[in-house]
Amino acid sequence: MHLKYGLILFLFIIIVAGVTSTATAKDHKYEEMWVYYGNFDINVNDKVKIEEHTIRVHSIDEDSPSSILLHYKNDIFKQAYVVDTELNNYIVIEGDLKVKIESISKDYLSVETSVRTLEPTWVLLDEKDMRISDKMQLNDFSITLDDSTGDSYQFIVEYQDSSEYIDLNSNDSKTLYNDFLIEISKKDSEKTVNVKLYQNPIPSIDLYFEGLERSYSPGENIFYELIIENTGDVPLRNICAQIKTNGGDEKSIMISTLLPSESFKEKLNIEASFEPEGYTIDIEGEVLAYTHDRKEHHSSDSVSINVPGYMSIAKRVQPSETTLENSEFEVTLDISNMASDAKKITVIDQIPNGFIQMDNSEMKWDVEVGPGTTKNITYTILSMNPGDYDMGSAAIEWRDGNTDYRVKSNNPGVTIYGADLDVDRYLSKDDIHLDEYLDVNFNIMNKGNENAYVKINDTVPEDMELVYGDTSWNGTVSAGEEYKFSYVLKPLSAGKFDISSLEIRYSDASGHENTIYLQELEFNVNDYQKEGQIKSPESDHPESLASIGRWNTISFLTLSFIFLLALISMVPICGYIFINERKK
């Protein structure tokens, strides 16, 4: 018998110890409290639902003043209460719902409600079994086990720019920097300790829309979903969302409670109306929620939707990219009428700069577009110049009632690939003397978007001598780049001269060939020097003729040396002949 009661007592002690230990651990994470739920004005026979409870006003005695409240739980009647604004101004229902009477009027009862709940005070961030020198790191917070002696442990805590040592015993806990809580418990091994790191819970709520496109057709129903999500660590209550559009539509949504990670979803829709011109629908949403301490938390979202008018025009160009080998484009104008009746309209378009029209239309058309139909207008244009082009916007004009409307199309772009050369051939001067030199210069610019492969073969006029450079050049001029070269001529006689007209051929990467024609260049050569001034060739062309001057100097010195050597050699020979003649 004693053994039986002893066993029961032993089990009771174990259970109590276990419950106490669990409660102690939970004290660090949860706190039981009354949480404000909301204020309500309740008419007679109306009711308000507060979680699993429902409160209904049965009657109001304006003279007392007093009221009879009926309590339901899970839609099952539980009890009736008589309340007033004095001694019976609040009631506690089943220990977890408090109703405070604010005022009693003829038509309704004003109450403030609160619910009893466990609110999280700490949220577990990490848990780790640590030995000496082990470190737990979370963003800019870290804790390192520095030393241990028996049941005592020393930690180094670092947070942002601060560092400190803390000493804890087994099963201790400590708040750090008002934001963190560390809790330790000894493991079976004497050198190992279990460390739990908690942080203050962070309330947060998010509101956003899903399922919306950027544009909708006139008359189309626009369906979308509103999502309100508790993205924080604590429950949120008394959540009120307001949704409105610039068209005047408004909707209010009330949510009693959202637990952490819980979300509320509701499908909404609006209709895109028929308007002559396009317009924008702006949808805005805002949500307000409260934590247990009545602090407010907000979130909002907005989105804009384009709705075209019932008359629209779209411009298409094919192809969007091509080369100079095939630079013809087909332009199509699509005119759509989404109204319920036919519309007479005028279509206007323009030819972009650098293009020519192939079919010679006036670029203006008067057409009638039936209800719910699309009419197409097509024409062809051509360009021989490479580059990126905006094709311009077409437009439609019509009259609806007493109002004139004009709607523009999109502005498509095209790209033509190829080389486009500008070649300039010019003379250093067009009037020279016989002792002067003439520069012939070439400046080649590739304005295209592909490399140009160029061949140039110029000719030297009669009675002119090429003294520097080359009259021919074959090479590549890269897209957007410039190349220059020149050659130098020396006149052999006076008179009027010309450098013949020139035909320059080039091609691009796609094999498209093109030709540039240069006009002849005329110049005059005088047979006399300017009075009082004799110029050397080197002074006119110090760079291009430097090598010519050097070779002339070397030749002159060499010939002079040979002449002097020959002259010196002749002296003894002449002396020898003279002596022999005297002897005779």
C-alpha positions as CSV (number, residue, x, y, z in Angstrom):
1,M,0.0,0.0,0.0
2,H,2.7,2.4,1.0
3,L,4.6,1.4,-2.1
4,K,1.6,2.2,-4.3
5,Y,1.2,5.7,-2.8
6,G,4.9,6.2,-3.0
7,L,4.9,5.4,-6.7
8,I,2.0,7.7,-7.3
9,L,3.7,10.5,-5.4
10,F,7.0,9.9,-7.3
11,L,5.1,10.1,-10.7
12,F,3.3,13.3,-9.5
13,I,6.6,15.0,-8.6
14,I,8.0,14.1,-12.0
15,I,5.0,15.4,-13.8
16,V,5.0,18.7,-11.8
17,A,8.7,19.1,-12.4
18,G,8.2,18.5,-16.1
19,V,5.3,21.0,-16.3
20,T,7.3,23.6,-14.4
21,S,10.3,23.2,-16.6
22,T,8.2,23.5,-19.7
23,A,6.4,26.6,-18.4
24,T,9.8,28.2,-17.5
25,A,11.1,27.6,-21.0
26,K,7.9,29.0,-22.6
27,D,8.0,32.1,-20.4
28,H,11.0,33.3,-22.5
29,K,8.9,33.0,-25.7
30,Y,5.3,33.7,-24.9
31,E,3.3,36.0,-22.6
32,E,-0.3,35.6,-21.7
33,M,-2.2,39.0,-22.0
34,W,-5.4,40.7,-22.9
35,V,-5.2,41.9,-26.5
36,Y,-7.4,44.6,-27.9
37,Y,-9.7,43.2,-30.5
38,G,-11.8,46.1,-31.6
39,N,-14.7,48.6,-31.1
40,F,-18.2,47.8,-32.4
41,D,-21.5,49.6,-32.6
42,I,-24.1,46.8,-32.4
43,N,-27.8,47.5,-33.2
44,V,-30.6,45.5,-31.6
45,N,-30.8,42.0,-33.0
46,D,-27.4,42.5,-34.7
47,K,-24.3,40.5,-33.8
48,V,-20.6,40.6,-34.0
49,K,-18.3,37.6,-34.3
50,I,-15.0,37.6,-32.3
51,E,-13.1,34.5,-33.2
52,E,-15.2,31.5,-32.0
53,H,-17.5,33.8,-29.9
54,T,-20.6,35.7,-31.1
55,I,-22.2,38.6,-29.2
56,R,-25.8,39.6,-30.1
57,V,-27.8,42.6,-28.7
58,H,-31.1,41.2,-27.6
59,S,-32.7,44.4,-26.3
60,I,-31.9,47.9,-25.0
61,D,-33.6,49.7,-22.1
62,E,-33.0,53.3,-22.8
63,D,-34.4,54.4,-19.4
64,S,-32.0,52.4,-17.3
65,P,-29.9,52.5,-19.5
66,S,-29.1,48.8,-19.8
67,S,-29.0,46.0,-22.4
68,I,-29.2,42.3,-22.6
69,L,-26.4,40.6,-24.5
70,L,-26.5,37.0,-25.8
71,H,-23.4,34.9,-26.0
72,Y,-22.8,32.2,-28.6
73,K,-19.8,30.0,-29.0
74,N,-19.3,28.2,-32.3
75,D,-22.9,29.3,-33.1
76,I,-24.3,27.5,-30.0
77,F,-26.1,29.7,-27.4
78,K,-24.3,29.8,-24.0
79,Q,-25.5,32.6,-21.7
80,A,-27.3,35.9,-21.5
81,Y,-25.8,39.0,-19.7
82,V,-27.3,42.2,-18.4
83,V,-24.9,45.1,-18.9
84,D,-24.9,48.8,-18.3
85,T,-22.4,51.7,-18.2
86,E,-21.8,51.6,-14.4
87,L,-21.2,48.6,-12.2
88,N,-21.9,46.1,-14.9
89,N,-19.9,47.9,-17.6
90,Y,-17.8,44.9,-18.6
91,I,-18.0,41.2,-18.6
92,V,-15.5,38.4,-19.0
93,I,-16.8,35.4,-21.0
94,E,-15.3,32.0,-20.4
95,G,-12.0,33.6,-19.3
96,D,-10.8,34.5,-22.8
97,L,-13.2,37.3,-24.0
98,K,-13.7,40.7,-22.4
99,V,-16.5,43.0,-23.4
100,K,-16.4,46.6,-22.1
101,I,-19.6,48.7,-22.5
102,E,-18.6,52.2,-23.8
103,S,-22.1,53.7,-24.2
104,I,-25.8,52.7,-24.6
105,S,-28.1,54.6,-26.9
106,K,-31.6,54.2,-28.2
107,D,-30.6,52.2,-31.3
108,Y,-27.2,50.6,-30.6
109,L,-24.7,49.5,-28.0
110,S,-21.0,50.6,-28.3
111,V,-18.5,48.1,-26.9
112,E,-14.8,47.5,-26.8
113,T,-13.6,43.9,-27.0
114,S,-10.4,42.2,-25.9
115,V,-9.3,38.5,-26.1
116,R,-6.9,36.7,-23.8
117,T,-4.1,35.1,-25.8
118,L,-0.4,34.0,-25.7
119,E,1.7,36.6,-27.5
120,P,5.2,35.7,-28.6
121,T,7.8,37.8,-26.9
122,W,10.9,36.0,-28.3
123,V,11.4,34.2,-31.7
124,L,14.0,31.5,-32.0
125,L,16.7,32.4,-34.5
126,D,19.2,29.6,-34.0
127,E,20.2,26.7,-31.8
128,K,23.6,25.1,-31.6
129,D,25.6,22.6,-29.4
130,M,28.8,24.5,-28.7
131,R,32.3,23.6,-27.4
132,I,35.1,26.1,-26.5
133,S,36.0,28.3,-29.5
134,D,32.8,27.5,-31.3
135,K,30.9,30.5,-32.7
136,M,27.3,31.3,-33.6
137,Q,27.0,34.0,-36.2
138,L,23.8,35.8,-37.5
139,N,24.4,38.8,-39.6
140,D,26.2,41.4,-37.4
141,F,25.6,39.5,-34.2
142,S,27.9,36.7,-32.9
143,I,28.5,34.7,-29.7
144,T,31.6,32.6,-29.0
145,L,32.1,30.1,-26.2
146,D,35.3,31.3,-24.7
147,D,35.7,29.2,-21.6
148,S,33.8,26.8,-19.3
149,T,34.3,25.6,-15.7
150,G,31.9,23.1,-14.4
151,D,28.4,24.5,-14.9
152,S,29.8,28.0,-15.6
153,Y,30.4,29.3,-19.1
154,Q,32.0,32.5,-20.4
155,F,30.9,33.9,-23.8
156,I,32.2,36.7,-26.0
157,V,29.3,38.6,-27.5
158,E,29.8,40.9,-30.5
159,Y,27.1,43.1,-32.0
160,Q,27.7,45.8,-34.5
161,D,30.7,47.8,-33.1
162,S,30.5,46.6,-29.5
163,S,32.0,43.5,-27.8
164,E,31.6,42.2,-24.2
165,Y,32.1,39.1,-22.0
166,I,29.2,37.5,-20.3
167,D,29.1,34.7,-17.7
168,L,26.2,32.2,-17.5
169,N,25.4,29.1,-15.5
170,S,23.7,26.1,-16.9
171,N,20.0,26.7,-17.6
172,D,20.5,30.5,-17.4
173,S,19.2,33.0,-19.9
174,K,20.1,36.7,-20.5
175,T,18.8,39.5,-22.5
176,L,21.4,41.2,-24.8
177,Y,21.1,44.7,-26.3
178,N,17.3,44.6,-25.7
179,D,17.0,42.8,-28.9
180,F,18.3,39.3,-28.3
181,L,17.9,36.6,-25.7
182,I,20.4,33.8,-25.1
183,E,19.4,30.6,-23.3
184,I,21.9,27.8,-22.4
185,S,21.5,24.3,-21.1
186,K,24.2,21.8,-20.2
187,K,24.6,18.7,-22.4
188,D,25.6,15.2,-21.3
189,S,29.2,16.0,-22.2
190,E,30.9,18.4,-19.7
191,K,32.5,20.3,-22.5
192,T,29.4,20.9,-24.6
193,V,26.6,23.4,-23.9
194,N,23.3,23.9,-25.9
195,V,22.8,27.6,-26.9
196,K,19.5,29.0,-28.1
197,L,19.4,32.5,-29.6
198,Y,16.1,34.4,-29.7
199,Q,15.2,37.8,-31.1
200,N,12.3,40.2,-30.4
201,P,9.4,39.4,-32.7
202,I,9.0,41.8,-35.6
203,P,5.4,42.7,-36.8
204,S,4.9,43.1,-40.5
205,I,2.0,43.0,-43.0
206,D,2.0,43.0,-46.8
207,L,-0.7,43.8,-49.3
208,Y,-0.4,43.2,-53.0
209,F,-2.3,42.3,-56.2
210,E,-1.9,39.2,-58.4
211,G,-3.3,38.2,-61.8
212,L,-3.3,41.6,-63.4
213,E,-2.1,42.3,-67.0
214,R,-0.7,45.5,-68.3
215,S,-3.6,46.2,-70.6
216,Y,-7.2,45.0,-71.3
217,S,-9.7,45.4,-74.1
218,P,-12.7,47.7,-73.8
219,G,-15.6,45.9,-72.3
220,E,-13.4,43.1,-70.8
221,N,-13.9,42.0,-67.2
222,I,-10.7,42.4,-65.2
223,F,-10.3,39.7,-62.6
224,Y,-7.6,39.9,-60.1
225,E,-6.8,38.7,-56.6
226,L,-6.1,40.7,-53.4
227,I,-3.6,39.1,-51.0
228,I,-3.0,40.3,-47.5
229,E,-0.3,38.4,-45.7
230,N,1.1,38.5,-42.2
231,T,4.9,38.5,-42.9
232,G,5.9,39.2,-39.3
233,D,6.4,37.1,-36.2
234,V,3.3,38.1,-34.1
235,P,-0.4,37.9,-34.7
236,L,-2.1,40.9,-36.2
237,R,-5.7,41.9,-35.4
238,N,-8.5,44.3,-36.5
239,I,-7.2,44.3,-40.0
240,C,-8.9,46.8,-42.3
241,A,-8.2,47.0,-46.1
242,Q,-9.4,49.7,-48.5
243,I,-9.4,49.0,-52.2
244,K,-10.3,51.8,-54.6
245,T,-9.9,52.8,-58.3
246,N,-9.8,56.1,-60.1
247,G,-13.2,55.2,-61.6
248,G,-14.9,55.5,-58.2
249,D,-15.0,51.8,-57.2
250,E,-14.4,51.2,-53.5
251,K,-14.3,48.2,-51.3
252,S,-13.6,47.7,-47.6
253,I,-12.5,44.4,-46.2
254,M,-12.3,43.5,-42.4
255,I,-10.2,40.6,-41.1
256,S,-10.3,39.8,-37.4
257,T,-6.9,38.0,-37.1
258,L,-3.9,36.9,-39.2
259,L,-1.4,34.6,-37.5
260,P,2.3,34.8,-38.6
261,S,2.7,33.5,-42.2
262,E,-1.1,33.4,-42.6
263,S,-2.7,35.1,-45.6
264,F,-6.1,36.3,-46.7
265,K,-7.1,36.1,-50.4
266,E,-10.2,37.5,-52.1
267,K,-11.0,37.6,-55.8
268,L,-12.1,41.0,-57.2
269,N,-13.1,42.3,-60.6
270,I,-13.9,45.5,-62.4
271,E,-15.1,46.2,-66.0
272,A,-13.1,48.1,-68.6
273,S,-15.6,50.5,-70.1
274,F,-15.9,51.6,-73.8
275,E,-14.3,55.0,-74.4
276,P,-13.3,56.7,-77.7
277,E,-9.8,57.2,-76.5
278,G,-7.5,55.0,-74.4
279,Y,-7.4,55.6,-70.6
280,T,-5.7,54.2,-67.5
281,I,-7.3,52.3,-64.6
282,D,-5.4,52.9,-61.3
283,I,-6.0,50.4,-58.5
284,E,-4.8,51.3,-55.1
285,G,-4.9,49.2,-51.9
286,E,-4.0,50.0,-48.3
287,V,-4.2,47.9,-45.2
288,L,-4.0,48.8,-41.5
289,A,-3.4,46.2,-38.8
290,Y,-2.8,46.3,-35.0
291,T,-0.5,44.3,-32.7
292,H,-1.5,43.4,-29.1
293,D,-0.1,46.8,-27.8
294,R,-2.3,48.7,-30.4
295,K,0.6,49.8,-32.5
296,E,-0.4,50.4,-36.1
297,H,1.3,48.6,-39.1
298,H,0.6,49.6,-42.7
299,S,1.1,48.3,-46.2
300,S,0.0,49.4,-49.6
301,D,0.2,48.6,-53.3
302,S,-0.9,50.2,-56.5
303,V,-1.1,49.1,-60.2
304,S,-2.0,50.9,-63.4
305,I,-3.8,49.2,-66.3
306,N,-4.1,50.5,-69.8
307,V,-7.4,50.2,-71.7
308,P,-7.3,51.3,-75.3
309,G,-10.2,53.3,-76.9
310,Y,-12.8,51.5,-78.9
311,M,-11.0,52.8,-82.0
312,S,-7.3,51.8,-82.3
313,I,-4.6,51.7,-85.0
314,A,-1.4,49.6,-85.0
315,K,1.5,49.9,-87.4
316,R,3.5,46.8,-88.5
317,V,6.7,46.9,-90.6
318,Q,8.2,43.7,-92.2
319,P,11.0,42.9,-92.0
320,S,12.3,44.6,-88.9
321,E,15.9,43.9,-89.9
322,T,17.5,43.6,-93.3
323,T,20.5,44.4,-95.5
324,L,21.0,46.8,-98.4
325,E,20.7,43.8,-100.7
326,N,17.0,43.6,-99.8
327,S,15.9,46.9,-98.3
328,E,12.2,46.9,-99.2
329,F,9.7,47.1,-96.4
330,E,6.0,46.3,-96.3
331,V,4.0,48.6,-93.9
332,T,0.6,47.4,-92.6
333,L,-1.9,49.6,-90.7
334,D,-4.4,47.7,-88.7
335,I,-7.5,49.7,-87.8
336,S,-9.8,48.1,-85.2
337,N,-13.3,49.1,-84.2
338,M,-14.5,47.5,-81.0
339,A,-17.7,49.7,-80.8
340,S,-21.2,48.4,-81.6
341,D,-21.6,50.5,-84.7
342,A,-19.6,51.3,-87.9
343,K,-17.2,54.2,-87.9
344,K,-16.1,56.4,-90.8
345,I,-12.5,57.4,-90.2
346,T,-9.5,59.0,-92.0
347,V,-6.2,57.3,-91.8
348,I,-3.0,59.3,-92.1
349,D,0.6,58.2,-92.3
350,Q,4.0,59.5,-93.4
351,I,7.1,58.3,-95.2
352,P,10.2,58.4,-93.0
353,N,13.2,60.4,-94.1
354,G,15.6,58.3,-96.2
355,F,12.8,56.2,-97.7
356,I,10.9,56.4,-101.0
357,Q,7.4,55.0,-101.6
358,M,6.9,52.3,-104.2
359,D,3.2,52.6,-105.0
360,N,2.8,56.4,-105.0
361,S,-0.3,56.6,-102.8
362,E,-1.2,59.9,-101.0
363,M,-0.7,58.4,-97.5
364,K,-4.3,59.4,-96.6
365,W,-7.2,57.1,-96.8
366,D,-10.9,57.5,-96.0
367,V,-12.4,54.2,-94.8
368,E,-15.3,52.7,-92.9
369,V,-14.7,50.1,-90.3
370,G,-17.6,47.9,-89.3
371,P,-18.5,47.0,-85.7
372,G,-16.1,44.5,-84.1
373,T,-13.9,44.3,-87.2
374,T,-10.4,45.3,-88.3
375,K,-9.4,46.9,-91.6
376,N,-5.9,46.6,-93.0
377,I,-4.0,49.1,-95.3
378,T,-0.7,48.1,-96.8
379,Y,2.0,49.9,-98.8
380,T,5.6,49.4,-99.7
381,I,8.7,51.6,-99.1
382,L,12.4,51.4,-99.9
383,S,15.6,52.8,-98.6
384,M,19.2,52.5,-99.8
385,N,20.9,53.9,-96.7
386,P,21.9,51.7,-93.8
387,G,21.0,52.7,-90.2
388,D,18.4,52.5,-87.5
389,Y,15.1,54.2,-88.4
390,D,11.9,55.2,-86.5
391,M,9.1,54.6,-89.0
392,G,6.8,57.2,-87.3
393,S,3.3,56.9,-86.0
394,A,0.2,56.7,-88.2
395,A,-3.1,58.3,-87.0
396,I,-6.8,57.9,-87.3
397,E,-9.3,60.7,-87.1
398,W,-13.1,60.5,-86.7
399,R,-16.1,62.3,-85.2
400,D,-18.3,60.9,-82.5
401,G,-21.3,63.1,-81.7
402,N,-20.0,66.6,-81.5
403,T,-16.5,65.7,-80.6
404,D,-13.5,65.1,-82.9
405,Y,-11.0,62.4,-81.9
406,R,-7.5,61.6,-83.1
407,V,-5.6,58.4,-82.0
408,K,-2.0,57.6,-82.9
409,S,-0.4,54.2,-83.5
410,N,2.8,52.8,-82.2
411,N,6.1,53.9,-83.7
412,P,7.9,50.8,-84.9
413,G,11.7,50.8,-85.7
414,V,13.7,49.0,-88.4
415,T,17.4,48.4,-89.0
416,I,19.2,48.3,-92.4
417,Y,22.7,46.8,-92.3
418,G,25.3,47.9,-94.7
419,A,28.3,50.2,-95.5
420,D,27.8,53.8,-96.5
421,L,30.9,55.7,-97.7
422,D,31.6,59.4,-98.1
423,V,34.8,60.0,-100.0
424,D,36.4,63.4,-100.4
425,R,39.4,63.9,-102.8
426,Y,40.9,67.4,-102.7
427,L,44.2,69.2,-103.6
428,S,46.5,71.1,-101.2
429,K,46.2,74.1,-103.7
430,D,45.0,74.6,-107.2
431,D,47.7,77.0,-108.3
432,I,51.4,76.1,-108.0
433,H,54.8,76.8,-109.5
434,L,57.3,74.5,-111.2
435,D,59.4,74.3,-108.1
436,E,56.5,73.4,-105.8
437,Y,54.8,70.1,-105.0
438,L,51.1,69.2,-105.0
439,D,49.3,67.0,-102.4
440,V,46.4,64.9,-103.5
441,N,44.4,64.0,-100.4
442,F,41.7,61.3,-99.8
443,N,39.3,61.4,-96.8
444,I,37.1,58.3,-96.5
445,M,34.3,58.1,-93.9
446,N,32.1,55.0,-93.3
447,K,28.7,56.2,-92.1
448,G,27.2,52.7,-92.2
449,N,26.9,50.0,-89.6
450,E,29.0,47.4,-91.4
451,N,32.6,47.4,-92.5
452,A,33.4,48.7,-96.1
453,Y,35.9,46.9,-98.3
454,V,37.3,49.7,-100.6
455,K,39.3,49.7,-103.8
456,I,40.8,53.1,-105.1
457,N,42.9,53.5,-108.2
458,D,43.8,57.1,-109.0
459,T,45.8,58.2,-112.1
460,V,48.8,60.7,-112.4
461,P,48.3,63.3,-115.1
462,E,50.8,63.7,-118.0
463,D,53.9,65.9,-117.2
464,M,53.5,65.2,-113.5
465,E,55.7,62.9,-111.5
466,L,54.7,60.8,-108.5
467,V,57.4,61.6,-105.8
468,Y,55.7,60.3,-102.7
469,G,52.9,57.9,-101.7
470,D,50.7,55.6,-103.8
471,T,47.8,56.4,-106.1
472,S,46.1,53.1,-105.2
473,W,44.7,51.8,-101.9
474,N,42.8,48.7,-101.1
475,G,41.6,48.2,-97.5
476,T,38.8,48.1,-94.9
477,V,37.1,51.1,-93.3
478,S,35.3,49.9,-90.2
479,A,31.7,51.0,-89.4
480,G,31.6,54.6,-88.1
481,E,35.4,55.1,-88.7
482,E,37.4,57.4,-90.9
483,Y,40.5,56.7,-93.0
484,K,42.9,59.2,-94.7
485,F,45.8,58.9,-97.2
486,S,47.6,61.1,-99.7
487,Y,50.2,61.1,-102.4
488,V,52.5,63.9,-103.7
489,L,53.1,65.1,-107.3
490,K,55.8,67.2,-108.9
491,P,55.1,69.2,-112.0
492,L,57.4,68.7,-115.0
493,S,56.1,71.6,-117.1
494,A,53.9,74.6,-116.8
495,G,50.3,74.7,-117.9
496,K,46.7,73.7,-117.0
497,F,46.2,70.2,-115.7
498,D,43.5,68.0,-114.3
499,I,43.3,64.7,-112.3
500,S,40.7,62.6,-114.0
501,S,37.3,61.8,-112.5
502,L,37.4,58.6,-110.4
503,E,35.1,55.7,-109.9
504,I,35.5,54.0,-106.4
505,R,33.9,50.6,-105.7
506,Y,33.2,49.2,-102.3
507,S,31.2,46.3,-100.8
508,D,29.9,45.3,-97.3
509,A,29.8,42.1,-95.3
510,S,26.6,40.9,-97.0
511,G,28.2,41.3,-100.5
512,H,26.3,44.4,-101.5
513,E,28.3,46.5,-103.9
514,N,28.2,50.3,-104.4
515,T,30.0,52.9,-106.5
516,I,31.1,56.4,-105.8
517,Y,31.9,58.9,-108.6
518,L,34.4,61.7,-107.9
519,Q,34.7,64.7,-110.2
520,E,37.9,65.7,-111.9
521,L,40.2,68.1,-110.1
522,E,41.7,71.1,-112.1
523,F,44.9,73.0,-111.2
524,N,47.4,75.4,-112.8
525,V,51.2,75.2,-112.9
526,N,53.2,78.4,-113.4
527,D,56.7,78.5,-114.9
528,Y,58.0,81.3,-112.7
529,Q,58.9,81.8,-109.1
530,K,57.2,84.3,-106.9
531,E,59.2,87.5,-106.9
532,G,61.8,87.7,-104.2
533,Q,61.0,84.2,-102.9
534,I,62.5,80.9,-103.9
535,K,61.0,77.9,-102.0
536,S,62.6,74.6,-101.7
537,P,60.4,71.5,-102.0
538,E,61.3,70.6,-98.5
539,S,59.7,73.8,-97.2
540,D,56.4,72.9,-98.9
541,H,56.5,69.2,-97.8
542,P,58.8,68.9,-94.8
543,E,57.4,65.4,-93.9
544,S,56.4,63.8,-97.1
545,L,59.6,65.0,-99.0
546,A,62.1,64.6,-96.2
547,S,63.3,61.3,-97.6
548,I,63.6,62.9,-101.1
549,G,65.8,65.8,-99.8
550,R,68.0,63.3,-97.9
551,W,68.6,61.2,-101.0
552,N,69.4,64.3,-103.1
553,T,71.9,65.5,-100.5
554,I,73.6,62.1,-100.4
555,S,73.8,62.0,-104.2
556,F,75.3,65.5,-104.4
557,L,78.0,64.8,-101.7
558,T,78.9,61.5,-103.4
559,L,79.3,63.0,-106.8
560,S,81.3,65.9,-105.3
561,F,83.6,63.5,-103.6
562,I,84.2,61.5,-106.8
563,F,84.8,64.8,-108.8
564,L,87.4,66.0,-106.2
565,L,89.1,62.7,-106.1
566,A,89.4,62.7,-109.9
567,L,90.7,66.3,-109.9
568,I,93.3,65.5,-107.3
569,S,94.4,62.4,-109.2
570,M,94.8,64.5,-112.4
571,V,97.4,66.9,-110.7
572,P,100.4,64.4,-110.7
573,I,99.4,63.1,-114.1
574,C,99.5,66.6,-115.5
575,G,102.8,67.3,-113.8
576,Y,104.3,64.2,-115.2
577,I,103.2,65.0,-118.7
578,F,104.5,68.6,-118.3
579,I,108.0,67.4,-117.2
580,N,108.3,65.0,-120.0
581,E,107.4,67.7,-122.5
582,R,110.2,70.0,-121.1
583,K,112.8,67.3,-121.4
584,K,112.1,66.9,-125.1
